[in-house]
């Protein structure tokens, strides 16, 4: 069993996970992630679902994007967000089920 070596190899993944979890640890960002789930959602839809100003949402989306939690796609004048990493998506799915009242 080569367990300690595996941990060293995984340090980069652990650091990435820690940054993502820290970025997600704000109540409004968790709410945004609950809205997103497995879908790609426009900023306007997120604003309507979460119920705060677009500038406030945009600031939090930027943090989640900068930490690698979200990816964006621009289509004309709309920006769409989705969860960037399948592992994060799995974590968000569990979080949505446990904390947001959604089931798969």
C-alpha positions as a printed Julia matrix, in Angstrom:
104×3 Matrix{Float64}:
   0.0    0.0     0.0
   1.5    3.28   -1.15
  -0.83   5.6     0.76
   1.55   8.46    1.83
   2.82   8.82   -1.74
  -0.75   9.05   -3.01
  -1.41  11.92   -0.6
   1.62  13.82   -1.89
   0.39  13.35   -5.47
  -3.03  14.61   -4.44
  -1.79  17.79   -2.72
  -2.57  19.89   -5.8
  -6.12  18.48   -5.94
  -6.56  19.06   -2.22
  -5.41  22.69   -2.57
  -7.83  23.19   -5.46
 -10.66  21.64   -3.44
  -9.85  23.85   -0.44
  -9.95  26.99   -2.6
 -13.27  25.93   -4.15
 -14.85  25.07   -0.78
 -13.68  28.37    0.69
 -15.2   30.25   -2.27
 -18.49  28.34   -1.86
 -18.69  29.03    1.89
 -20.67  32.29    1.57
 -24.48  31.98    1.98
 -25.24  33.91   -1.22
 -22.76  31.82   -3.22
 -24.31  28.63   -1.87
 -27.69  29.96   -2.96
 -26.29  30.66   -6.45
 -24.9   27.12   -6.65
 -28.27  25.72   -5.58
 -29.87  27.63   -8.46
 -27.28  26.36  -10.94
 -27.18  22.7   -10.04
 -26.43  20.75  -13.22
 -27.8   23.43  -15.54
 -26.26  26.33  -17.38
 -28.02  29.5   -16.22
 -27.9   33.15  -17.35
 -26.95  35.91  -14.93
 -30.48  37.32  -15.25
 -32.05  33.99  -14.23
 -29.71  33.81  -11.23
 -30.65  37.37  -10.2
 -34.38  36.54  -10.47
 -34.01  33.3    -8.52
 -31.74  34.61   -5.76
 -33.43  37.99   -5.35
 -30.62  40.51   -4.94
 -29.04  43.1    -7.22
 -27.27  42.14  -10.42
 -24.07  43.91   -9.28
 -24.06  41.89   -6.05
 -24.62  38.62   -7.94
 -21.92  39.54  -10.47
 -19.37  40.09   -7.7
 -20.08  36.67   -6.22
 -20.1   34.97   -9.62
 -16.68  36.51  -10.32
 -15.29  35.04   -7.11
 -16.66  31.59   -7.95
 -15.27  31.86  -11.48
 -11.85  33.08  -10.3
 -11.56  30.13   -7.89
 -12.41  27.67  -10.65
 -15.86  26.73   -9.33
 -17.76  28.15  -12.32
 -17.22  28.52  -16.06
 -18.87  31.04  -18.34
 -20.17  31.11  -21.87
 -21.16  34.3   -23.64
 -23.97  34.3   -26.18
 -24.65  37.73  -27.7
 -25.25  39.99  -24.7
 -25.97  37.21  -22.19
 -23.48  35.42  -19.98
 -24.24  31.87  -18.88
 -22.69  30.13  -15.88
 -22.22  26.45  -15.14
 -20.26  24.43  -12.61
 -16.76  23.88  -14.0
 -15.61  20.55  -12.59
 -17.54  17.24  -12.44
 -16.17  16.63   -8.94
 -17.54  19.99   -7.8
 -20.82  19.14   -9.5
 -21.01  15.95   -7.44
 -20.35  17.96   -4.27
 -22.98  20.55   -5.27
 -25.51  17.79   -6.02
 -25.06  16.41   -2.52
 -25.19  19.91   -1.04
 -28.39  20.73   -2.95
 -30.02  17.55   -1.69
 -28.95  18.1     1.92
 -29.29  21.89    2.24
 -31.41  23.21   -0.63
 -34.31  20.74   -0.55
 -33.68  19.42   -4.08
 -33.43  15.78   -5.07
 -31.8   14.37   -8.2
